[in-house]
């Protein structure tokens, strides 16, 4: 049966049995390599989604594949009830890159955000002295930090929350990039400010220059933790290893994930200095698969690839080149081209999906976000020749 299945068969099977929580493009991918995806009909596509920035190193990176296979044949999962040879080395290498003293591994980005929220609340009551159950965390409009019940509770997208209550209290929402709003929102009960340096699902929204640094200063002045969600912006995506490095910001809590494992295994992490992370005691937090040997081995290699192949630098170079070329496109429906590195948005004054469909016909996969924004985020291994291929097709679509 499987050998004779066509695209329509796969689509029908998925739609009839699977929960309808996504609206994917109707092509069936059977192979991925580098920046390219191949469907079951033999068609080749340049991937401008990078699996939501989880394969910055490229699809099926051969070095990662080698480590994955080797580790899978030796030891995959033993739980944190025992120690293993990969976890301490993962700790050493990720703290060296991030500059933080301690790390708590998790699996998914949403788990990382939930972990940071718990950590901030414990800090609020045991260090800052906020009255029990009164701690508040400030977040931003158009944020996307995951889909758990607590995380959707502070989303400004009503569709994420409708019919999923009762919601979790303890959050204030301010406009993204508005330093005055942040200042006005801080009260004696504020324990943390949680934000993305650049909003991804919100449409690659870049805050005003200096916002993160001003936010850091406000947090320091008011004894508030600055927690940065770099799950999507981290690991070279914006042209630096982490987006907060553009303003020399030092977050109290850093949340990472996605390309931390290069697409081979779900790995996320929360990082902080000892005075914060040591508030967690045995039994207070954890996860069955977090810190498993397979995930740690893959993450170690994924970080090595990012550094040895200079992928952040390539993202900066190719991203600047693409941005400049995109700004030359003359189309009245383009409101703005923005971004950093290979994290780029084309905002339109009309729906973006038809443009994505036309790009698909030309062998380029892009996905719309916020209905009217095309997000461009190819793997960071992309070459100048491949960027030119991408731009030529984008230009053709917009010049129709």
Phi, psi and omega in degrees: 000313185298324182294333185260007183283138176254179182304317183297325179295315179298315182297316180298316181298315180296316184288329182284327187254327184277149174297141185271071181255357178226160175234075188283162171294144186272065168224148186253111181274132177242348181207146179221140180205123179065241178259005187252145173240144182233130180267176186289350178263006177087007179279148184244135183227138171281123186272114177254022176248331183051035182051052184055047175066026178262357178233053178304329182282356185096155180292135174051048179305127186300324178293320177292320179299318180298314179295318180302311181295316181299311182293323179297333178276350182253314184188128181250304188218126175228355182074163181283002174292341177232162176267159177218168187283341184270325187300310181299324180290323174300314178303312182299317186284322181285327177288328177295322181286319186272339181082008179264155186276329186226153180221143173239112182283144172225198183248307185247164177299316180300321176298322178297317179295316178301320179298315180296322179296315178298318180296317180296321180291321178295320177299320181302317186273327186264341181244305183285333178086025176290143180302140184308134178066018179249359184296141179237143175240130179269134178229180185243150173300149180067015179292157167219112181238006180134188186230017175288167183300317180293318183292319178293340180297335179246023172279149175265001177270108185297331180296333178287338188253336188301126179071017177245012180282172004288144184269162182278126179278176173106019182229145173240140181248130178236162175297140180293131177084005183261097185292327178293320178296322178296315180300317182288335183279340183287130177229175176302340180270358180285124179253337183202156169241117182251124180207159167272139177297322171226129182283126182274292180297337177288355176112031184050056179276120181260124182289164176304145180303132180094352183300313183297320179294318177296321179295319178300315180297318178298317180297317179298316182295330186251012180054054180237138178284133172265115182245119182252127175269100179252031180299317181262327183275346183280176176062044170090352187307319186265006180103353169229162181305318175225143185297330182292347180288343176298332182242016179053042179271144178241093182293150174288324180226130180240130181246126181228161179186220178042257186287005171300338178239006176060021177087003184267338185194140179291116177220129173225172181201151172243131183236143178197168175282167187302321185298339178259307185296327183290357175291331176289133178245160180307132179094349184274338181199152179168184180199142184306314186265350184297130178081016181291154185301322181295312179298320180294318179297316180295317180297321178299315180290323180299318177293323178297315180299315179304319183281313185292329180265005176052048187287328176296318179296320178294323177298319179295313183294308182289326179294316178299317180299313181294318180301315180297320180291321179297327181289350177270351181289127182258097178219125185296344181273351178276116178275320184198145167245126185212168176142184174218139181059223178261044176231088193234144177234141169247108181268132183246167174260018179210170182304143182269339186302318179300326177292320178296322178295320179292322177296323179299321178298334182265002178090027178232127179258113171235156179232136178284155172222150183053028174070320186243017183235130173265122179260129181244115183211072180286165173305148187285358177275000185302141181261169178299318179299319180288326175297319178297320176300315179298312183295319180303318180286322175298315180299317179300316181295319182281343180268001179295000000 
